[in-house]
Amino acid sequence: SSLSSDSTILIVGAGTWGISTALHLKRRGYKHVTLLDPYAVPSPISAGNDVNKILELGTFAAGADSSERYVANTLINEATKGWLEDPVFAPYFHETGCIIAATSDVGRAHMNSASGPSEDAGWLPLKTKEDFQATMPKGVLTGDFPGWEGWWMKKGSGWIHARKSMESAAREAERLGAVFITGEEKGKVESLIYEDGDVKGAKTLDGVEHRADRTILCAGANAGIIFDMKDQLRPTAWTLAHIKMTKEELQLFKNLPVLFNIERGFFMEPDEDKGELKMCDEHPGYCNWSVDPQNSQRSSIPFAKHQIPKEAEERARGFLRETMPHLADRPFSFARICWCADTPNRAFLISKHPEYPSLVLGCGASGHGFCHIPVIGGFITDAMEDKLDPRMKHSFRWRPETAVNRKWEDLQDRFGPEGSNRMMNFGDIVEWTNIQPEIAEAK
Ligand code: FAD
């Protein structure tokens, strides 16, 4: 059916991209917008349910050709404008600047590739431990920064409060009339409804059929469970941990730039509500491989867990020993694995489906999709309306040909410390952290 403001639009997944899509659809005047999700916002399995995220450092497009760079730049410029100007998002952006660093020769070469940081682009080089320490108030960075080299950008980037901005967008979408149907039975999509060679909505676990003129799939790492993505999505998990800070430390750790070593990990300033410092250890990612005995097809199946592998704890503590050794042995107050889905080239997949004209895909956030929440739903709506700029459309296209015989072990331009510079499998992990569940669940 042709599209009008009276069309019914169903969004599968009320996470980062689904909420953004609902907001943009409502702002464009669509009257009937419904979202389905097994969980109320913020979904505990949404990659965006997190205290903070980096507003992209501009390194993602490193090595990409000029048209992919155009797309990456357009996306980041639009997103930054949204963080600065859109009242739904602006309160959650902290323009504190950022530091990017690397340690090995290979890591540095990647960091310094053509589209990477440079003095011409306004970055200050950091060469010595004193250079790094001077980026933050005295007493924060007490480490020796062994082998580190990096760059510091004082403005134009920083961090965002992820959960709060997602909740803010959901509130605004709801205020404008979007309907959220949530619950483990009522909101969990089991399958799409296929009829007459098209998709006509989705069926939830309680047996209800939600029929719609357009169906938009925004189920993040779980999209491939609902619809055959032809190997274009690789569900991949990363690991994060929190430590509790003292009152004095909270005073000191304010308005800090993001510190990101592409081979070690990153942290942002502590959470204002719980007073916890979140950090991520850096590595190419974990999959959870299972093999179908009938056709030996491999798939990585996401699962939720509020613990991380012991080896991830070790990496996180290694990162702290190099940067803030005074915190390196403090117990974790919280940890979890966090799932996203990588396309083969880590460009987004935002497209109408070539065979099912009423199905729109908003997937493949590839580990860098949170900071786009102010605008990504506008691009997803453009795809539905056939209005994408041709370069964006090309980059975002449905492209199963790029995933034939996909190299599942590909590092996809990510790095880890020695020994973890490879794709890992949760199936091989024997030891996990043992963080008190009361504390983990209170989150
Ligand atoms: P999600 O936000 O995960 O949403 C998917 C939704 O689908 C969820 O709400 C889920 O409940 C729902 N769902 C699942 N199954 C079903 C079903 N059967 N039926 C209906 N709904 C379903 N990005 C950045 O920009 N900057 C960063 O610094 C950054 N750091 C990151 C750190 C970590 C540790 C991780 C894991 C990711 C990070 N990202 C970052 C990436 C970013 O978080 C993701 O790209 C983005 O949040 C993905 O959004 P999404 O909407 O695709 O998925």
Residues whose N, C-alpha, C, O or C-beta is under 5 A from the ligand:
A	BS01	FAD	V12 G13 A14 G15 T16 W17 G18 L36 D37 P38 Y39 S43 I45 S46 A47 G48 K53 I54 G187 K188 V189 C218 A219 G220 A221 N222 W238 T239 L240 C338 W339 C340 G362 A365 S366 G367 H368 G369 F370 C371
